Amino acid sequence: MINFNCNSLLCPVCGQALAQNGGSLICPQNHTYDIARQGYVNLLPVQQKHSLSPGDTPEMLTARRNFLNEGHYSRICGDVVNALGAIPGGVSSIADVGCGEGYYTAEFLRQFPAARIIGADISKAAVRMAASRTHQISWITATASHLPIEEGSMDGVTAMFSLFCEEEFARVLRSGGRVIEITAGTNHLIELKRVIYDEVFEQHKRPKPTQGFLREVSCELKSFRMTLDGKQLHDLLLMTPHTLRVKPENRERLEAMASLQLTAEYFIRVMEKWIVA
């Protein structure tokens, strides 16, 4: 039987604390959530789903795992680890929201082995895949807008190229806790876009302004260059939403390329929950 750490987790139906009973998590109202044999728990009620199988497909997730495991985004991960380590008062609890197949979440555990870490994603396929990395992380299926996590229980929340829900993130953070958000910059993968699209429209990307639940501590634009071979380009395209929009002839043009040098450009933004005196 898997020993599932349900500390800080709440029933998504009634909002009461969950406790493990055998192979399930149960709340005082007897709402029951089975621990899957892979080591995750589905805490996404039907009424919070926007489709039958929300989130990324298994094919997209496999491509993302292949790509990230090769270390192409290790600099991005390192920046987030440094930001987590700089949280005032230390970091003993982290929620990685939109964790996907778990690459970043597992690295957070390696860097903060004593921390209580929750990996949440709306895709059941994602958390199933993520759970194969380690059972030391509490992997849950949940939506970013309704996190089944106790109020004020997290030191840090991370959002890696994923949905940013300011009010909900602030709710689960302790006073002085921080959100570390990664979003794509204007020139992120611009060379790839020039291959797969007939026309690339000019954009000026910026993280959206905060609404008062968090205060912005810093926002820095960073970039680096990487050269990918044909297989890596295939995985990169498949792991992004671009794969759903590219024309067949442009996909073939990309797949015919032996290599391509790309720009990775991203904002790392740190936001803090207002400290209550």
C-alpha positions as CSV (number, residue, x, y, z in Angstrom):
1,M,0.0,0.0,0.0
2,I,1.2,3.5,-0.9
3,N,1.7,5.8,2.1
4,F,0.2,9.0,0.6
5,N,1.1,12.3,2.3
6,C,-2.3,14.1,2.6
7,N,-1.1,16.8,4.9
8,S,-2.7,20.2,3.8
9,L,-5.0,18.4,1.3
10,L,-8.7,19.1,1.5
11,C,-11.8,17.4,0.2
12,P,-12.8,19.2,-3.1
13,V,-16.5,18.7,-2.3
14,C,-16.8,19.9,1.3
15,G,-13.5,21.5,2.0
16,Q,-12.6,19.5,5.1
17,A,-9.2,17.8,5.8
18,L,-8.4,14.5,4.2
19,A,-6.9,11.6,6.0
20,Q,-5.6,8.3,4.6
21,N,-7.6,5.2,5.4
22,G,-6.1,2.1,3.7
23,G,-5.9,2.8,-0.1
24,S,-8.1,5.9,0.0
25,L,-8.3,9.5,1.3
26,I,-11.4,10.2,3.3
27,C,-12.9,13.4,4.8
28,P,-15.1,13.6,7.9
29,Q,-18.1,13.7,5.6
30,N,-17.0,10.3,4.2
31,H,-16.2,11.6,0.7
32,T,-13.7,9.1,-0.5
33,Y,-10.9,9.3,-3.1
34,D,-9.0,6.3,-4.1
35,I,-5.2,6.3,-4.3
36,A,-4.4,5.0,-7.8
37,R,-1.9,2.2,-8.0
38,Q,0.5,4.6,-9.8
39,G,0.5,6.8,-6.7
40,Y,-1.7,9.8,-7.3
41,V,-5.2,10.9,-6.2
42,N,-7.9,12.4,-8.4
43,L,-9.3,15.4,-6.5
44,L,-11.0,17.0,-9.6
45,P,-14.8,16.9,-9.2
46,V,-16.8,16.5,-12.4
47,Q,-18.3,20.0,-12.0
48,Q,-14.8,21.5,-12.3
49,K,-14.0,19.8,-15.6
50,H,-14.4,21.7,-18.8
51,S,-14.1,18.6,-21.0
52,L,-14.1,14.8,-20.6
53,S,-10.2,14.6,-20.6
54,P,-8.9,18.1,-19.8
55,G,-5.3,19.0,-20.1
56,D,-2.5,17.7,-22.3
57,T,-2.7,14.4,-24.2
58,P,-0.5,11.4,-23.4
59,E,1.4,12.1,-26.6
60,M,2.1,15.7,-25.7
61,L,3.2,14.6,-22.2
62,T,5.6,11.9,-23.5
63,A,7.2,14.4,-25.8
64,R,7.5,16.9,-23.0
65,R,9.1,14.3,-20.7
66,N,11.6,13.3,-23.4
67,F,12.5,17.0,-24.1
68,L,12.8,18.1,-20.5
69,N,14.7,15.0,-19.3
70,E,17.4,16.0,-21.8
71,G,18.0,19.2,-19.8
72,H,17.1,21.8,-22.4
73,Y,15.2,23.9,-19.9
74,S,17.5,23.2,-16.9
75,R,18.5,26.9,-16.7
76,I,14.8,27.8,-16.3
77,C,14.4,25.2,-13.6
78,G,17.6,26.5,-11.9
79,D,16.2,30.0,-11.8
80,V,13.1,28.8,-10.1
81,V,15.0,26.8,-7.5
82,N,17.0,29.9,-6.7
83,A,13.9,31.9,-6.3
84,L,12.3,29.3,-4.0
85,G,15.5,29.2,-1.9
86,A,15.2,33.0,-1.4
87,I,11.7,32.9,0.1
88,P,11.9,34.8,3.5
89,G,11.6,32.3,6.4
90,G,12.6,29.4,4.2
91,V,10.7,26.9,2.1
92,S,9.3,23.8,3.7
93,S,6.2,23.4,1.5
94,I,5.7,23.9,-2.2
95,A,2.7,23.5,-4.6
96,D,3.7,23.1,-8.2
97,V,0.5,24.0,-10.0
98,G,0.2,22.8,-13.6
99,C,3.0,20.3,-12.8
100,G,2.5,18.3,-16.1
101,E,4.6,15.2,-16.2
102,G,6.6,16.2,-13.1
103,Y,10.0,17.3,-14.4
104,Y,10.2,20.6,-12.5
105,T,8.4,19.2,-9.4
106,A,10.8,16.3,-9.1
107,E,13.8,18.7,-9.3
108,F,12.2,20.8,-6.5
109,L,12.2,17.7,-4.3
110,R,15.9,17.0,-5.2
111,Q,16.8,20.6,-4.2
112,F,14.6,20.7,-1.1
113,P,14.4,17.1,0.1
114,A,12.9,18.0,3.5
115,A,10.0,20.0,1.9
116,R,6.4,18.9,1.6
117,I,5.7,19.1,-2.1
118,I,2.4,18.9,-3.9
119,G,2.2,18.4,-7.7
120,A,-1.2,19.4,-9.2
121,D,-2.4,19.2,-12.8
122,I,-5.8,19.1,-14.4
123,S,-4.7,16.2,-16.6
124,K,-5.1,12.8,-15.1
125,A,-2.6,11.4,-17.7
126,A,-0.1,14.0,-16.5
127,V,-0.2,13.2,-12.8
128,R,-0.2,9.5,-13.6
129,M,3.0,10.0,-15.6
130,A,4.4,12.3,-12.9
131,A,3.8,9.7,-10.2
132,S,6.2,7.3,-11.9
133,R,9.0,9.7,-10.9
134,T,8.6,9.4,-7.1
135,H,6.0,8.7,-4.4
136,Q,7.6,11.3,-2.1
137,I,5.5,14.0,-3.8
138,S,1.7,14.2,-3.3
139,W,0.5,14.1,-6.9
140,I,-3.1,15.2,-7.4
141,T,-5.5,15.9,-10.2
142,A,-6.9,19.3,-9.6
143,T,-7.6,22.6,-11.3
144,A,-5.6,25.7,-10.6
145,S,-8.7,27.8,-9.9
146,H,-9.9,25.4,-7.2
147,L,-6.9,24.0,-5.4
148,P,-7.9,21.4,-2.7
149,I,-5.1,22.8,-0.5
150,E,-5.5,24.3,3.0
151,E,-5.5,28.0,3.3
152,G,-2.1,29.5,4.3
153,S,-0.3,26.2,4.2
154,M,2.3,26.7,1.4
155,D,5.5,28.6,1.5
156,G,5.9,28.6,-2.2
157,V,3.7,28.1,-5.3
158,T,5.2,27.6,-8.8
159,A,3.5,28.0,-12.1
160,M,5.8,26.9,-15.0
161,F,4.3,28.0,-18.3
162,S,0.9,27.3,-16.8
163,L,-2.3,29.0,-15.7
164,F,-1.9,31.9,-13.2
165,C,-4.7,32.2,-10.7
166,E,-3.7,35.0,-8.4
167,E,-6.5,34.9,-5.8
168,E,-6.3,31.1,-5.4
169,F,-2.5,31.1,-5.2
170,A,-2.6,33.8,-2.6
171,R,-5.2,31.8,-0.6
172,V,-3.0,28.7,-0.2
173,L,0.1,30.8,0.6
174,R,1.2,31.8,4.1
175,S,1.8,35.4,4.9
176,G,5.1,36.3,3.2
177,G,4.9,33.2,1.0
178,R,5.8,33.6,-2.7
179,V,4.6,32.6,-6.1
180,I,7.3,32.0,-8.8
181,E,5.8,32.2,-12.3
182,I,7.5,31.4,-15.6
183,T,5.9,32.8,-18.8
184,A,7.1,32.9,-22.4
185,G,8.8,36.0,-23.7
186,T,8.0,37.7,-27.0
187,N,10.9,35.9,-28.8
188,H,10.4,32.5,-27.1
189,L,11.0,29.8,-29.8
190,I,10.6,32.5,-32.5
191,E,12.8,30.5,-35.0
192,L,10.5,27.5,-34.6
193,K,7.4,29.7,-35.3
194,R,9.0,31.0,-38.5
195,V,9.3,27.5,-39.8
196,I,5.9,26.2,-38.9
197,Y,3.8,29.2,-39.7
198,D,3.3,31.0,-43.0
199,E,3.3,34.3,-41.1
200,V,4.5,35.2,-37.6
201,F,2.6,38.2,-36.1
202,E,4.4,40.6,-33.9
203,Q,3.6,40.2,-30.2
204,H,4.7,42.0,-27.1
205,K,4.3,39.5,-24.3
206,R,4.3,40.5,-20.6
207,P,3.0,38.8,-17.5
208,K,-0.5,40.0,-16.7
209,P,-0.6,42.6,-13.9
210,T,-1.4,41.5,-10.4
211,Q,-4.8,42.3,-9.0
212,G,-3.9,43.1,-5.4
213,F,-3.8,39.7,-3.8
214,L,0.0,39.5,-4.3
215,R,2.7,42.1,-4.6
216,E,5.3,41.9,-7.3
217,V,8.8,41.4,-5.9
218,S,10.7,41.1,-9.2
219,C,10.1,40.4,-12.9
220,E,13.1,39.6,-15.0
221,L,13.3,38.7,-18.7
222,K,15.9,36.0,-19.5
223,S,17.1,34.2,-22.6
224,F,19.5,31.6,-23.8
225,R,20.2,29.8,-27.1
226,M,20.0,26.0,-27.8
227,T,20.5,23.9,-30.8
228,L,18.2,20.9,-31.3
229,D,18.4,18.0,-33.6
230,G,15.5,16.6,-35.6
231,K,14.1,14.3,-32.9
232,Q,14.3,17.1,-30.3
233,L,12.5,19.4,-32.6
234,H,9.8,16.8,-33.1
235,D,9.4,16.5,-29.3
236,L,9.4,20.3,-28.8
237,L,6.7,20.8,-31.4
238,L,4.6,18.0,-30.0
239,M,4.7,19.2,-26.4
240,T,3.4,22.7,-27.3
241,P,0.0,24.0,-28.4
242,H,1.6,24.8,-31.8
243,T,1.3,21.1,-32.7
244,L,-2.5,21.6,-32.9
245,R,-2.3,24.5,-35.3
246,V,0.5,23.8,-37.7
247,K,-0.2,22.9,-41.3
248,P,0.9,19.4,-42.5
249,E,3.3,20.9,-45.1
250,N,4.9,23.1,-42.5
251,R,5.2,20.2,-40.1
252,E,7.0,18.2,-42.8
253,R,9.3,21.1,-43.4
254,L,10.3,21.1,-39.8
255,E,10.7,17.4,-39.7
256,A,13.1,17.5,-42.7
257,M,15.5,19.8,-40.8
258,A,18.6,18.1,-39.3
259,S,19.0,20.8,-36.6
260,L,17.8,24.3,-35.7
261,Q,19.1,26.9,-33.3
262,L,16.4,28.4,-31.1
263,T,15.9,31.2,-28.6
264,A,14.4,30.4,-25.2
265,E,13.1,33.6,-23.8
266,Y,11.1,33.8,-20.6
267,F,9.9,36.0,-17.7
268,I,10.6,34.9,-14.2
269,R,8.3,36.8,-11.9
270,V,8.3,36.6,-8.1
271,M,5.2,37.7,-6.2
272,E,4.7,37.7,-2.5
273,K,1.6,37.4,-0.3
274,W,1.1,40.6,1.7
275,I,2.6,40.1,5.2
276,V,0.0,40.5,7.9
277,A,1.5,42.3,10.9
